[in-house]
Amino acid sequence: MGRSGVFGRPRMGTRAALVAVAVTGLAACSSTGGAQEEQGGAGSSAGQADTPPMTVAMVTHAPAGDTFWDMVRSGAEVAAAKDNVELRYAGDADASNQATLLQNAIDSGVDGIAVTLTNPEAMAGAMARAEAAGIPVVVLNSGLDDWEELGALSFFGLDIEASGVMSGAQLAEAGGTKGLCVIQEQGSVVLEALCDGAIEAFTTGPMEKLYVTGTDLPSVQSTLGAKLQQDPSIDSIVTLNAPIGLAAVAAEADAGTTTEITTLNLSEDLLQPIEAGDILAVIDQQGWLQGYEAVDALWLYNTNANILGSGQPVLTGPTLINQENIDTVAPYVRQGTR
């Protein structure tokens, strides 16, 4: 039984009822595998809550070294420091391994769990066992359509479909006539949905999907460069994470063509290309905020029975970052808090 049954809340399925987090302006999904599990302290105790200490596990689908997930973890660590929480972080891109990490967290008797759901079917059994054990769970980043059914208290992340639509719409508004949507991980439902949204919104011409191996960025760049040389009429490219976006910029230069490029997930490496106009827009899902809110929500629930979102998803994106507002967010990106 989902949390909606536990608390007597009706399940609300309409996107119109979503609760948005207002931050001035996106299954970011890791393209590499490998397990990693770490336990760390809460960091600085400045301004720390005087509530009893608690332990929170964060179990994601990302390995170490992914810049987006480093940002998510950074936000989680800041919230943990504030809330007198010991944060235990673990991640694996393989769904079965992620489910095992979730089960490990349950077996260790943590006070709360934050988890991503890129493969809800693989995670369903462990999610049910967490609920049976009385451990509150929140979902972050991915799982918008499944979090409530699987018994989570809250969801913190982006609307996948809307993010894809925003990417395609930006390119259409820029006058694009032929596009590519680059998928860096075959079989990813989230990435397919993002491209489907982009294709739908790119109303000024056709857009096709191009599959690449996201773990091999030199190969991505050469594949894109060859595609652009083969078909110089391509003037619009949608990419779905920051490294692929940068590879597209380099491929465009290699091919000697002119294209407009959008990508997902703001990082420091993207600041200069946005400022220079090499990247038209970044569709950002505010990963730092996802990590922060997930941990803070579990602290609020355990200390005061608060449920953020009142049964509705709490959206952290999509937010549009481009030349018009990059100066506003750049300082926070550089200091690692955005």
Stockholm file with secondary structure:
# STOCKHOLM 1.0

chainA/1-338         MGRSGVFGRPRMGTRAALVAVAVTGLAACSSTGGAQEEQGGAGSSAGQADTPPMTVAMVTHAPAGDTFWDMVRSGAEVAAAKDNVELRYAGDADASNQATLLQNAIDSGVDGIAVTLTNPEAMAGAMARAEAAGIPVVVLNSGLDDWEELGALSFFGLDIEASGVMSGAQLAEAGGTKGLCVIQEQGSVVLEALCDGAIEAFTTGPMEKLYVTGTDLPSVQSTLGAKLQQDPSIDSIVTLNAPIGLAAVAAEADAGTTTEITTLNLSEDLLQPIEAGDILAVIDQQGWLQGYEAVDALWLYNTNANILGSGQPVLTGPTLINQENIDTVAPYVRQGTR
#=GR chainA/1-338 SS CCHHHHTTCCCCCCGGGCEECCCCCCCCCCSCCCCEEEEECCCCCTTCCCSCCEEEEEEESCCTTCHHHHHHHHHHHHHHHHHTEEEEEEECSSHHHHHHHHHHHHHTTCSEEEECCSSHHHHHHHHHHHHHTTCCEEEEESCTTTTTTTTCSCEEEECHHHHHHHHHHHHHHTTCCSEEEEESSTTCHHHHHHHHHHHHHCTTSCEEEEECCTTCHHHHHHHHHHHHHHCTTCCEEECSSHHHHHHHHHHHHHHTCCCEEEEESCCHHHHHHHHHTSSCEEEECCHHHHHHHHHHHHHHHHHHCCCTTTTSCEEEECEEESTTTHHHHHHHHHTTCC
#=GC SS_cons         CCHHHHTTCCCCCCGGGCEECCCCCCCCCCSCCCCEEEEECCCCCTTCCCSCCEEEEEEESCCTTCHHHHHHHHHHHHHHHHHTEEEEEEECSSHHHHHHHHHHHHHTTCSEEEECCSSHHHHHHHHHHHHHTTCCEEEEESCTTTTTTTTCSCEEEECHHHHHHHHHHHHHHTTCCSEEEEESSTTCHHHHHHHHHHHHHCTTSCEEEEECCTTCHHHHHHHHHHHHHHCTTCCEEECSSHHHHHHHHHHHHHHTCCCEEEEESCCHHHHHHHHHTSSCEEEECCHHHHHHHHHHHHHHHHHHCCCTTTTSCEEEECEEESTTTHHHHHHHHHTTCC
//
